[in-house]
Amino acid sequence: MNFAAVTHLDTFELAGSIRQRWGFFKPTGNPGLRIMRVRGVKTDTEFVRYKATSGWVELDNLRGEIERRAEAIMPPGVDFGEISLEMLDAGATLNWTTETDPYFARWSRAIVPLRTGPGVLFVCGVETASPGVGWLTIVSPRLPHCAINMGDTPAVWLTIDFKRKTDDG
């Protein structure tokens, strides 16, 4: 299974606060995709929080809730890696990609849709899913994957890389 919905989160406050921060989403090499980094890798063991998301209470609240639930779901706990918000414009399609960086040999990925609709599809391998708002869903980034937004408004989701604390690396 390339998609696994794990738990539902209340994302209402964060989704409502995104519009005032749209200017912080930066274009990527993929037309139609903009990213706002929340936390990124500085070294293999040290993570950096980006200034654009400092003091964003709604984001911190959701991240804290995800951490609390992860501790309960996957004892002895979870380490979090890169975290970002991604926005896919209406009518845009992400290019097919497969994550081959050594980083992904150690880290898994979860997505939490914040703004979505029935026309927003995630494709991974041979499976397609349209997770609803707030559904924390585990995906397999090491398989070929893309996303499609056939809707009328931008789709936004939180991307979280994680690993069990007992995992090597």
Residue pairs with C-beta under 8 A, 6 or more apart in sequence:
1 127
2 124
2 125
2 126
2 127
2 139
2 140
2 143
2 145
3 122
3 124
3 127
3 129
3 131
3 137
3 138
3 139
4 137
4 138
5 131
5 135
5 136
5 137
6 73
6 110
6 136
6 137
6 138
7 69
7 73
7 135
7 136
8 134
8 135
8 136
9 62
9 65
9 66
9 69
9 112
9 134
9 135
9 136
10 65
10 134
11 62
11 112
11 113
11 114
11 133
11 134
11 158
13 58
13 61
13 62
14 58
14 59
14 61
14 62
14 114
14 158
15 114
15 115
15 133
15 156
16 58
17 56
17 58
17 59
18 85
18 114
18 115
18 156
21 36
21 52
21 56
22 87
24 36
24 52
24 53
25 34
25 35
25 36
25 85
25 87
26 34
26 35
26 36
27 33
27 34
28 34
28 35
30 94
30 95
31 92
32 88
32 89
32 91
32 92
32 93
32 94
32 149
33 86
33 87
33 88
33 89
33 92
33 94
34 86
34 87
34 89
35 84
35 85
35 86
35 87
36 50
36 52
36 53
36 84
36 85
36 86
36 87
37 50
37 52
37 53
37 82
37 83
37 84
38 49
38 50
38 53
38 59
38 63
38 83
38 84
38 85
38 158
39 47
39 48
39 49
39 50
39 80
39 81
39 82
39 83
39 84
40 47
40 48
40 50
40 82
40 83
40 84
41 47
41 48
41 81
41 82
41 103
42 48
47 80
47 81
47 82
53 59
62 112
62 158
63 83
66 112
66 136
66 160
67 78
67 80
69 136
70 77
70 78
70 162
71 77
71 78
74 164
76 164
76 165
76 166
77 164
77 165
78 162
78 163
78 164
78 165
79 162
79 163
79 164
79 165
80 160
80 161
80 162
81 103
81 107
81 160
81 161
81 162
81 163
82 107
82 159
82 161
83 158
83 159
83 160
83 161
84 158
84 159
85 114
85 156
85 157
85 158
85 159
86 156
86 157
86 159
87 154
87 155
87 156
88 94
88 120
88 147
88 149
88 154
88 155
88 156
89 149
89 154
90 149
90 151
90 152
90 153
90 154
91 149
91 150
92 148
92 149
93 146
93 147
93 148
93 149
94 146
94 147
94 148
95 146
96 144
96 145
96 146
97 144
97 145
97 146
98 141
98 142
98 143
98 144
98 145
99 141
99 142
100 142
103 161
104 141
104 142
105 169
106 163
106 167
106 168
106 169
107 161
107 162
107 163
108 138
108 141
108 161
108 162
108 163
109 138
109 139
109 140
109 141
109 159
109 160
109 161
109 162
110 136
110 137
110 138
110 139
110 159
110 160
110 162
111 122
111 131
111 136
111 137
111 139
111 157
111 158
111 159
111 160
112 134
112 135
112 136
112 137
112 157
112 158
112 160
113 120
113 131
113 132
113 133
113 134
113 135
113 137
113 155
113 156
113 157
114 133
114 134
114 156
114 157
114 158
115 133
115 153
115 154
115 155
115 156
115 157
116 130
116 131
116 132
116 133
116 151
116 155
116 156
116 157
117 151
117 152
117 153
117 155
118 130
118 151
119 148
119 149
119 150
119 151
119 152
120 130
120 147
120 148
120 149
120 150
120 151
120 155
121 128
121 129
121 130
121 147
121 148
121 150
122 128
122 129
122 130
122 131
122 139
122 145
122 146
122 147
123 145
123 146
123 147
123 148
124 139
124 140
124 143
124 144
124 145
125 140
125 143
125 144
125 145
129 137
131 137
139 145
147 155
149 155
163 169
